Amino acid sequence: MVMVLESVMCALRYAVCSAAFYLRKGRFLQYQARTLPIDLTMKAASGSVPQEKALTNSLSPRVKKYSESLTLYTNPEASENDPSARPLLLFLPWLGSNARSHEKYIQIYFKLGFDVLVAESSLSHFLWPKTGLTYAGCLLDKLMGEKELCSRKLYLHAMSIGGYTFAQMLVASSKEQQEVLKRIHGQVFDSLVVGSMEKMATGE
């Protein structure tokens, strides 16, 4: 009984520390602001960003939102005839990121011929693993059931909490959903959080 109470108190302390950290840094408010980037066109690197409206530009990617946290960006230079022939990059970004911060990564993968599926994670997925497992299962269902996604070669780029979400996908996968994971041909893990609960609570 004592061990159970200690575990509960430890989890509560971690939740409070994490919430305080994100509120202090303004990251909670940043996470709530989900907006599409002004310009996702492929452009040469320069000191200034063109102000054209992306969705009216002929080179703009085709954007499809499956939900508030799941968005497909289709390569603007790719043919619409056979999307299944193009590889799909599953991008699992860091906590508190938004569409504008994803832009440079999307552009990199566009240049390599990928379409990009962005799946954002929330703090609740991390603090309450059951919620994270449910979300991971939904991602697997989308990758397996959507016509635009179900037959593609998959590549993965996971950053920070995105690595945790991918781990949840591995844990949550049923026998059928494991077929989705077998389609993964390459993985990139970036800035993963490794350490004690005390250090993770302060972003170390």
C-alpha positions as CSV (number, residue, x, y, z in Angstrom):
1,M,0.0,0.0,0.0
2,V,2.8,2.4,0.9
3,M,4.5,1.7,-2.5
4,V,1.3,2.4,-4.3
5,L,0.9,5.7,-2.5
6,E,4.5,6.7,-3.2
7,S,4.0,5.9,-6.9
8,V,0.8,8.0,-7.1
9,M,2.5,10.9,-5.3
10,C,5.5,10.7,-7.6
11,A,3.2,10.8,-10.7
12,L,1.3,13.8,-9.3
13,R,4.6,15.7,-8.5
14,Y,5.7,15.1,-12.1
15,A,2.4,16.2,-13.6
16,V,2.5,19.5,-11.5
17,C,6.1,20.1,-12.4
18,S,5.4,19.6,-16.1
19,A,2.4,21.8,-16.2
20,A,4.2,24.5,-14.3
21,F,7.1,24.4,-16.7
22,Y,5.0,24.7,-19.8
23,L,2.8,27.4,-18.4
24,R,5.9,29.3,-17.2
25,K,7.5,29.1,-20.7
26,G,4.2,30.0,-22.5
27,R,4.3,26.7,-24.3
28,F,0.8,25.7,-23.3
29,L,-0.6,28.8,-25.1
30,Q,1.6,28.2,-28.0
31,Y,0.3,24.6,-28.3
32,Q,-3.3,25.8,-28.4
33,A,-2.6,28.1,-31.3
34,R,-2.8,25.9,-34.4
35,T,-2.6,27.8,-37.7
36,L,-1.5,26.8,-41.1
37,P,1.7,28.5,-42.3
38,I,1.4,31.4,-44.6
39,D,3.7,29.9,-47.2
40,L,4.6,26.2,-47.6
41,T,5.9,26.6,-51.2
42,M,9.3,25.3,-52.1
43,K,11.6,28.3,-52.2
44,A,15.3,29.0,-52.1
45,A,16.8,29.8,-48.7
46,S,17.0,33.6,-48.2
47,G,16.8,36.2,-45.5
48,S,13.2,37.1,-46.2
49,V,10.0,35.1,-46.5
50,P,7.7,35.8,-49.5
51,Q,4.3,36.9,-48.5
52,E,2.2,35.1,-51.2
53,K,-0.8,33.4,-49.9
54,A,0.1,29.7,-50.0
55,L,-3.3,28.2,-50.7
56,T,-3.8,30.4,-53.8
57,N,-0.3,29.7,-55.2
58,S,-0.2,27.1,-57.9
59,L,2.9,25.5,-56.2
60,S,1.3,25.3,-52.8
61,P,0.9,21.8,-51.4
62,R,-2.5,20.3,-51.2
63,V,-3.4,20.2,-47.4
64,K,-5.9,17.7,-45.9
65,K,-6.7,17.8,-42.2
66,Y,-8.0,14.5,-40.8
67,S,-8.3,16.1,-37.4
68,E,-7.0,18.9,-35.3
69,S,-3.8,17.0,-34.7
70,L,-3.4,15.0,-38.0
71,T,-2.6,16.8,-41.3
72,L,-1.5,15.5,-44.7
73,Y,0.7,17.8,-46.9
74,T,0.9,16.6,-50.5
75,N,4.0,17.5,-52.5
76,P,3.0,20.3,-54.9
77,E,5.4,19.1,-57.6
78,A,4.1,15.5,-57.5
79,S,1.6,14.0,-60.0
80,E,-1.9,13.5,-58.7
81,N,-2.3,10.3,-60.8
82,D,-0.7,7.8,-58.5
83,P,-0.1,9.0,-54.9
84,S,0.6,5.5,-53.7
85,A,3.8,5.5,-55.8
86,R,5.2,8.3,-53.6
87,P,6.8,7.6,-50.2
88,L,5.0,9.0,-47.1
89,L,6.9,10.7,-44.3
90,L,5.2,10.4,-40.9
91,F,6.4,13.4,-38.9
92,L,5.9,13.3,-35.1
93,P,7.0,16.8,-33.9
94,W,7.9,18.1,-30.5
95,L,5.4,19.3,-27.9
96,G,4.1,22.8,-28.5
97,S,5.1,23.0,-32.1
98,N,2.7,24.4,-34.7
99,A,2.3,24.4,-38.5
100,R,4.7,27.2,-39.1
101,S,7.5,25.5,-37.1
102,H,6.9,22.3,-39.2
103,E,7.4,24.2,-42.5
104,K,11.1,23.8,-42.9
105,Y,10.9,20.1,-42.3
106,I,8.1,19.7,-44.7
107,Q,10.0,21.6,-47.4
108,I,13.1,19.4,-46.9
109,Y,11.0,16.2,-47.4
110,F,9.2,17.7,-50.4
111,K,12.5,18.2,-52.1
112,L,13.2,14.5,-51.5
113,G,9.9,13.5,-53.2
114,F,7.9,12.7,-50.0
115,D,4.4,13.6,-49.0
116,V,4.3,14.5,-45.3
117,L,1.8,13.4,-42.7
118,V,2.1,15.4,-39.5
119,A,0.7,13.9,-36.3
120,E,1.0,16.2,-33.3
121,S,1.1,15.0,-29.7
122,S,-0.3,16.6,-26.6
123,L,0.8,16.7,-23.0
124,S,-2.1,14.5,-22.0
125,H,-0.7,11.7,-24.2
126,F,2.5,11.7,-22.1
127,L,1.0,12.3,-18.6
128,W,-1.8,9.7,-19.1
129,P,-0.3,6.8,-21.1
130,K,-3.8,5.3,-21.7
131,T,-4.7,8.4,-23.6
132,G,-1.5,8.1,-25.6
133,L,-2.1,4.5,-26.4
134,T,-5.6,5.4,-27.7
135,Y,-4.1,8.1,-29.9
136,A,-1.4,5.8,-31.2
137,G,-4.1,3.2,-32.1
138,C,-6.0,5.9,-34.1
139,L,-2.8,6.8,-36.0
140,L,-2.3,3.2,-36.9
141,D,-5.9,2.9,-38.0
142,K,-5.5,5.9,-40.3
143,L,-2.4,4.6,-41.8
144,M,-4.1,1.3,-42.4
145,G,-7.5,2.4,-43.5
146,E,-7.2,5.6,-45.5
147,K,-7.0,5.1,-49.2
148,E,-4.4,7.9,-49.6
149,L,-2.2,6.3,-46.9
150,C,-2.7,2.5,-46.7
151,S,-0.4,1.3,-49.5
152,R,2.5,3.7,-49.2
153,K,6.1,3.1,-48.2
154,L,6.5,4.7,-44.8
155,Y,9.4,6.7,-43.3
156,L,9.4,8.2,-39.8
157,H,10.8,11.4,-38.3
158,A,10.1,11.7,-34.6
159,M,11.2,14.6,-32.4
160,S,11.1,14.8,-28.6
161,I,7.7,13.6,-27.5
162,G,7.1,12.3,-31.0
163,G,9.5,9.5,-30.1
164,Y,7.3,8.6,-27.2
165,T,4.2,8.6,-29.5
166,F,6.0,6.2,-31.8
167,A,6.8,3.9,-28.9
168,Q,3.1,4.0,-28.0
169,M,2.4,3.0,-31.6
170,L,4.6,0.0,-31.1
171,V,2.9,-1.0,-27.9
172,A,-0.6,-0.4,-29.1
173,S,-0.4,-2.2,-32.4
174,S,-2.6,-5.2,-32.9
175,K,-1.6,-8.1,-35.1
176,E,-3.3,-6.4,-38.1
177,Q,-1.8,-3.0,-37.3
178,Q,1.7,-4.4,-37.2
179,E,1.5,-4.7,-41.0
180,V,1.6,-0.9,-41.0
181,L,4.8,-0.9,-39.0
182,K,6.4,-3.4,-41.5
183,R,6.0,-0.8,-44.2
184,I,8.5,1.5,-42.4
185,H,11.7,1.7,-44.5
186,G,13.6,4.3,-42.5
187,Q,13.5,6.2,-39.2
188,V,15.0,9.4,-37.8
189,F,14.9,10.1,-34.0
190,D,15.8,13.6,-33.0
191,S,16.1,15.3,-29.6
192,L,14.6,12.4,-27.6
193,V,14.0,13.0,-23.9
194,V,16.0,10.5,-21.8
195,G,16.5,10.9,-18.1
196,S,14.8,11.0,-14.7
197,M,11.3,12.3,-14.1
198,E,12.9,15.3,-12.3
199,K,15.0,16.3,-15.3
200,M,12.2,15.7,-17.8
201,A,9.9,18.0,-15.9
202,T,12.4,20.9,-16.5
203,G,13.1,20.0,-20.1
204,E,16.6,18.6,-19.6
